[in-house]
Amino acid sequence: MSATPPTTRRFAFKVLVPVLAILVALLGLEIGLRVYHAFTRTPEMPGVSPKPLHIVTNAPYLYGLNPNENGTSAQGTRDDVVAIPKPKGTFRVLVLGDSLAYGSGIPPERTFPNRLEALLRSQWTNAEVINAGVSGYTPYNELQYYLTKGREFQPDVVIVAFCMNDVVNPRLHWGDAPNVKIPDEAIPNREYDQNHILPLIRQREEEHKRAQQSGRALLERSELYRALAPRVARLFRSKVVADPQRPTYITGEDTISTEVLMDESSPESRWLHSMYDQLHAATKADGVSLVIVLFPLAYQIDPDYPFIPQRLVSDYCNRAAIPCLDLLPSFRQHPQEENFLLNHSSFYDIWHLTESGHDLSAREIERFLRDRKLLPLNVAAR
C-alpha cells in the first residue's frame, strides 16, 4: 500500500486547519451566546412558555396587551390606571397607535405619551395622557378599540400616531397567532390579500413544513443561527423602490411600498380614509377632539428625499377637518441616528424612535395642541 504523497498531505493540512479553526470559532460563539442569554433572559418556570407581549382578545379590536406583561395596567394600557369616570377638572388625552406609540425598545416613562404628560403637568397638574398603543395595531384596531374601550376613558383629545406601515396587510404580522380571525374590514386591499398575501402565507407554511422534515428545525435551535439568520435574510430581502437610489419600503414583511399612499385612489388610501372617517365621526359625537400625528420613516430624513406620502394624508385631514401634525419637518432638523433606533435593534429599524425621538415628538405635539387651542386656557397660557 503506497503512502500518501507529501504534497497531498500538505494540501490536506492547509485545508483542514482553517476549517477546524472556523468550526472552533463558531462553537465558541455558540457557547458564548448561550452563556450570555442564560444570564440575561428572564428565568422561566419549568413547562411554562415565555409570556407573549400580546394576547388575542374576544373584543372587536382583536389584540390587546398581555395583562401579565410587566408594565401593563389593569386597564390594558402601557400606563398607570386612571379614574373612570374622569374626575371633574381633569384634562385627559388618549393616545392610539401601534408599536410606535407603545414605545418599542423604550422604557414606559420615556415614550412620547408619558413625555407629553410631563410637559402638560408642568403647566397643569390635572393633565393625563394615556398610552393605549399596541404593537401591530392598524387604524382598524384603533377604531374598534376606541368604540369598544377607549371612549370609556372620557378623553378630551384623542391622538392617533400614524406610521406608514399602518396600511400593511395585518395577516403578515398576526397570521401566526393562534385563533386570530381577521375580519374583512381589517384588510386594506382585499384583491391584494387574495392574490398575494394568502398565497404567500401558504407558501411560507409549506416551507416551514419542509424545513421541519429536512431537519432544519435542529439548526434553528442554535443561538448563533437565530442571531445571524434574520440579518442575513435582511440583506437579500427585496424592497420595492420608485427610484433605485431611494428606498420606499414601509414594512419588512412585504414588498408593499409608499406608492400605495401616494395615490389617493388606491385601495389602501381609501381604506385608511374610511377608518379615520369613522373614528372622526365617533370622537365628534362624543365631543372629543381628534388629532392625527404623522411620523416619518428614517430614510425620509434626507432633505432631498422626494417621496412624501404624508402630504396626501395631510390633504385628506384638511378636507376632513381633522387637525394633523406632520413631524417630518422637525425630524429633518436632526440626523437619523439621533431619533431612530436603526441598528440598535434586532433588525434595521427605520420605524421606531430613540428616547430623543420620543422627546422631540412630545414637544412638537404639545406645541401643536397649544397652537390649535386644543388645551384648556390655563394650560395654553404662557
Steps between C-alpha positions, in 0.01 A plus 500: 500500500655827393539788745315825450719737292646790702334756272157345567563503876610864488191594297272316742672670793455842342130434446416326827671746736294804386181292496565376854583853610169626361307217668671571834420872463134426421479263794650768723243756379217253556617429855552871567148589381347223710684618811407865431131418451501278805586806711293762316174322425223498757499160673211279396307258716528137387232420244386862475535686170636857496231765543403650164474877489153473351192285526213438262186646653131435444449871445450642148846652508644144502827557687595643836801526725558192711367584848784296651769697316701741714376855450147409392241667718179339619331709230710336228720801423873559523431759763367565847140424593281809472168579664179415314284704488745780440530733801368851454771743388719230343634560150551158340673398177472148357778386264419228247755329279723201442849417629607856423259639759555202730869589499673185377845473659444803724418516874136600558589829666705610196231441235347805338160454674669512841729784394194691377330443834805641681495809278131560562529442874774760521220747423194320635519227763173334401613409149510130407629329186411131458723282284264250336743402223519129413766355271350382173194725519367658182235772459240220506614387845522859622145573381357188661699558819362851534141390433523208742742615770670833440198724533452365856799714600300812405794669328495865401742431213578180310840492331560240228865421426516424127789301354502405132504130583146551633364401156692170481295182485460385864520128420876523458534630856228300673437202274706267718317595820263225618126551454536827312205557269567821312176660373470628145477858627854473637647418157615816318504343151289187459613423144864518609408286799353225281756510221820561694475478880308174540714314241810641671384372837427155354844498339664585833303228673621247243858621540468461876375142460787415266748657743362283780528189286852585382636541849544877480303518823811365674708779346247757619572396858844657462538838669751604234262408218213692661723803541637501145212367287276812520793728417607290203141477375470878524796543265321305228146623566364683197367849545269677258653832400361780289857613439803263516677750724205558735340234725122499515423188704264543793530157660751220526226238458396579142610687187219757529635853458412864563345493153168382646479815714605734221184415308180614671299261282692193615307246712742563789441877496122462475504248786712731716265793437200282582649393835582858594159625381331255735732588789446871438122453499516306827723749681297795370180338629670469841611864497864390474768665285682261264862571403704295253879514538704388198830334592773477234714202404873534557592508131274803447724717717729578205390852389521387136281194548216548250221258600285657771161321533438706815397787275205307361400384849516863613282600203244240607506634857443854375198392298364300794569790744723280717797680662814334365862540608773391259819437699727463197615866488603487867674165463693627198680743727679205663707206369331161461704331771392756758130419480470148349612167644655383171771247595410516870243227451481136393431629145584818311227712654379797295166515684559524873641796686780550748435682825605821322246429226225451756600820678498700177159358411354591839623858477364544149163350594472725806577803284245390239225450759574843642505670160172335398344605831426140594624552855301663780573871529701467819718238330544692179596824672871577503 
